[in-house]
């Protein structure tokens, strides 16, 4: 397997060298895998450390062992006036392909993924540049006004309640680039900074950030600066306290399985399926039944979350109609965040229960019939 990956890496490197330097930055020579990433975890954004820093949301990257979480962090842009367009996973030809993020004068297409904190799935509402200064929208970003003075407060209504982390395919977002996003894609881009690269490399070597270890809920979901995974300011995800963690399960609950065999690959330069060669045969009818059960559960959970978020929006609107009280607003936001985390824990427990039942169904199917 390691030899196959090494050969694949050499082929990708050779292909990239054949591309002109001017066009290379525009090409998403990404990683492609057969299993989709987990959903995005819920977490609290750390306070912005300095004026001019831009929020880069967390995302699931892929390494030799599994998907791993790259914590969201505040980053100094490579140039004044640039904004960050997050990367995203897209389902194409039976594979999940990574399109890397970039810096540019406008935010482009990021797969319709609801990364939060101003990235509502389309566009960016967390701030803007004016006269060489960056202004922060306090309704969706966490800033200390004693440190950051260029702020404003505009309510952002986000009707996208889905935390799915990929575009296309079964269960993914259905967004397509708008004309404005397509125009932004043609503008001058700068890839992620050296700090961002080191941040991702550090995350890849942290086993607690592996999806197979944290089950989609990393201990450290966000950091105040790149690479600061410990200490003051590091934000945890909505993982319950204590050691009562679910046992590791190689079939992550939020990863849509693709039943296509390895021979169904349409692109020879893509890596083979990551499933074990001795995996049990798939029963299409049973898998379809399980997927329908999961879809119905997700629909009910989405409706429940939508009702809670609509209630939160109404509370925010009522608060803004009265005299501004920053302390009270922060208390309400903290309470709402706790309610969403509790709701996510409830939904995860429901999915785990359904997954255990489905696993029992598979085990019954795999048992040989008695003669």
C-alpha positions, 0 to 999 in steps of 0.5 A: 500500500505504501509503495502504491501511494509513493508511486501515485505521489510521483505521478502527481508530482511529475504531472504538476511539473509539466504544468506552466508555473502561471497556471499551476496555482490554479490547478487543484491537484488534490488528494482523492479518496473513496470515503467521504469526510466526517461532518464539521464539528461545532466549536467556539471561535477563539478571540482574534489575537491582533488587528488584521488577522483573518479567520481560516475555518477548520477543515478535514484533511487527509493523510496516510492514516485517515482524515485528520482535523486541521483546527480553525485559526486566525492567520495574518494574510500574505497581503493587505486586502486579501481574503481567504476562500476555504478549500472543500471536498467534492465528490467526482467520478466515485471519489472525494477530491480535495480542492485547496483554499486560496487567498484572493481579493474576493471570496470564491466558491467553497463547495457550499460548505457552511464553515460558520463564522461568516462563511455561510456556504456562499460568500463571506460576511465576517468582515471586509477591507477598507483603506488598508484596514480590516473591519470585523463583523462582531455578530459572527466573529469573536473580537476583543474591542479593546484590542480590535477597534475596527468593528461593526455589527450586522446580523447574518441570517444563515438558513443553511443548517447542514454541517456536511463537509463535502460537495456533491454525491449522496448526502453532500451539498448541491451548490454550484459556483455563481457567476460572481464566484466564477469571476473570483476564481479567475482572479490572482490567487495566493496559496496558503501561507507557510504558517498555514502549511506548518499548521496543517503539518502539525495537525497531521502529526497529532493523533488526537486529531485523527477522525478514527481516534476522535470520531469526528469530534476533535479535542482541539477544534480551533486555535488563536494562532497557527500551531498553538494546539495547547494553552490559553485560547485553544478551543475544544469541540462540543465533545462531552467531558469525561472518558465515556467515549464511544469505541473506535469504529472504522466505519465512521458514522458520517462517512457515506460508503461508496459501493463501487469496486476498485475496478470502477475507477475511471482515472488511473492516477487516483489511489485505489480504494482504502477498504481492506481487501478482506472486507465483507461483501456489500449487500446493496439492498441492505445498504440502501435500507440503511442509507434511507434510515440515516437520511430520515434521521438526518432530516428529523435532526435537521428540522430540529436544529432549524427550529432551535436556530430560528429561536436563537435568531429571534432572541438576537433580533429582540436583543438588538431592538433594545439598548445594546448590552454587550455583556448580556449579548455575550451571555446569550450567545454563550447560552445558545452555543451550549444549547447547540452543543447539547443538541449535537451530542444528542444527535450524535448519540442517535446516530451512534444508536442507529449505527450499532443497530445497522452493524448488527444487521450486517453481522447477521447477514455475514453469518453463514447459513446452517446446512 
